[in-house]
Amino acid sequence: MEFLKNAYRLYADGFKNLPRWGKQVWLVILIKLFIMFVILKLFFFPNFLKTNFNNDADRGNHVLENLTNINQ
Protein backbone atom coordinates (compact mmCIF):
# COMPACT_ATOMS: atom_id res chain seq x y z
CA MET A 1 0.00 0.00 0.00
CA GLU A 2 2.91 2.33 0.70
CA PHE A 3 4.08 1.87 -2.90
CA LEU A 4 0.76 3.18 -4.22
CA LYS A 5 0.90 6.22 -1.94
CA ASN A 6 4.45 6.99 -3.07
CA ALA A 7 3.50 6.57 -6.73
CA TYR A 8 0.51 8.89 -6.29
CA ARG A 9 2.66 11.52 -4.58
CA LEU A 10 5.27 11.28 -7.35
CA TYR A 11 2.72 11.92 -10.10
CA ALA A 12 0.75 14.52 -8.15
CA ASP A 13 3.89 16.55 -7.42
CA GLY A 14 5.03 16.15 -11.01
CA PHE A 15 1.76 17.48 -12.40
CA LYS A 16 1.68 20.37 -9.93
CA ASN A 17 5.14 21.50 -11.02
CA LEU A 18 4.54 21.24 -14.78
CA PRO A 19 5.09 24.39 -16.78
CA ARG A 20 2.13 25.86 -18.64
CA TRP A 21 3.08 24.18 -21.94
CA GLY A 22 3.29 20.80 -20.17
CA LYS A 23 -0.33 21.05 -19.05
CA GLN A 24 -1.35 21.99 -22.59
CA VAL A 25 0.48 18.95 -23.95
CA TRP A 26 -1.39 16.68 -21.54
CA LEU A 27 -4.66 18.29 -22.59
CA VAL A 28 -3.87 17.55 -26.25
CA ILE A 29 -2.98 13.95 -25.34
CA LEU A 30 -6.26 13.47 -23.45
CA ILE A 31 -8.29 14.94 -26.32
CA LYS A 32 -6.58 12.65 -28.81
CA LEU A 33 -7.22 9.60 -26.63
CA PHE A 34 -10.88 10.57 -26.33
CA ILE A 35 -11.16 10.87 -30.10
CA MET A 36 -9.40 7.56 -30.71
CA PHE A 37 -11.29 5.46 -28.20
CA VAL A 38 -14.76 7.05 -28.17
CA ILE A 39 -15.45 8.81 -31.46
CA LEU A 40 -13.70 6.32 -33.75
CA LYS A 41 -15.24 3.33 -31.96
CA LEU A 42 -18.75 4.72 -32.33
CA PHE A 43 -18.52 5.51 -36.03
CA PHE A 44 -15.96 3.13 -37.54
CA PHE A 45 -16.06 -0.02 -35.41
CA PRO A 46 -19.67 -1.17 -35.00
CA ASN A 47 -20.51 -4.17 -32.84
CA PHE A 48 -20.58 -6.81 -35.60
CA LEU A 49 -21.50 -9.75 -33.40
CA LYS A 50 -24.40 -8.02 -31.67
CA THR A 51 -25.93 -6.79 -34.92
CA ASN A 52 -25.61 -10.08 -36.84
CA PHE A 53 -26.38 -12.70 -34.19
CA ASN A 54 -29.32 -12.97 -31.80
CA ASN A 55 -27.82 -14.77 -28.80
CA ASP A 56 -24.52 -15.54 -27.09
CA ALA A 57 -24.42 -19.13 -28.36
CA ASP A 58 -24.54 -18.01 -32.00
CA ARG A 59 -21.91 -15.34 -31.35
CA GLY A 60 -19.64 -17.85 -29.65
CA ASN A 61 -20.01 -20.38 -32.46
CA HIS A 62 -19.17 -17.76 -35.07
CA VAL A 63 -16.02 -16.70 -33.22
CA LEU A 64 -14.98 -20.33 -32.67
CA GLU A 65 -15.45 -21.18 -36.35
CA ASN A 66 -13.41 -18.18 -37.47
CA LEU A 67 -10.60 -18.90 -35.01
CA THR A 68 -10.31 -22.61 -35.86
CA ASN A 69 -10.66 -22.28 -39.67
CA ILE A 70 -7.76 -19.91 -40.25
CA ASN A 71 -5.84 -21.94 -42.88
CA GLN A 72 -8.64 -23.82 -44.62
C-alpha positions in Angstrom: 0.0 0.0 0.0 2.9 2.3 0.7 4.1 1.9 -2.9 0.8 3.2 -4.2 0.9 6.2 -1.9 4.5 7.0 -3.1 3.5 6.6 -6.7 0.5 8.9 -6.3 2.7 11.5 -4.6 5.3 11.3 -7.4 2.7 11.9 -10.1 0.8 14.5 -8.1 3.9 16.5 -7.4 5.0 16.2 -11.0 1.8 17.5 -12.4 1.7 20.4 -9.9 5.1 21.5 -11.0 4.5 21.2 -14.8 5.1 24.4 -16.8 2.1 25.9 -18.6 3.1 24.2 -21.9 3.3 20.8 -20.2 -0.3 21.0 -19.0 -1.4 22.0 -22.6 0.5 19.0 -24.0 -1.4 16.7 -21.5 -4.7 18.3 -22.6 -3.9 17.6 -26.2 -3.0 14.0 -25.3 -6.3 13.5 -23.5 -8.3 14.9 -26.3 -6.6 12.7 -28.8 -7.2 9.6 -26.6 -10.9 10.6 -26.3 -11.2 10.9 -30.1 -9.4 7.6 -30.7 -11.3 5.5 -28.2 -14.8 7.1 -28.2 -15.5 8.8 -31.5 -13.7 6.3 -33.7 -15.2 3.3 -32.0 -18.7 4.7 -32.3 -18.5 5.5 -36.0 -16.0 3.1 -37.5 -16.1 0.0 -35.4 -19.7 -1.2 -35.0 -20.5 -4.2 -32.8 -20.6 -6.8 -35.6 -21.5 -9.7 -33.4 -24.4 -8.0 -31.7 -25.9 -6.8 -34.9 -25.6 -10.1 -36.8 -26.4 -12.7 -34.2 -29.3 -13.0 -31.8 -27.8 -14.8 -28.8 -24.5 -15.5 -27.1 -24.4 -19.1 -28.4 -24.5 -18.0 -32.0 -21.9 -15.3 -31.4 -19.6 -17.9 -29.6 -20.0 -20.4 -32.5 -19.2 -17.8 -35.1 -16.0 -16.7 -33.2 -15.0 -20.3 -32.7 -15.5 -21.2 -36.3 -13.4 -18.2 -37.5 -10.6 -18.9 -35.0 -10.3 -22.6 -35.9 -10.7 -22.3 -39.7 -7.8 -19.9 -40.3 -5.8 -21.9 -42.9 -8.6 -23.8 -44.6 
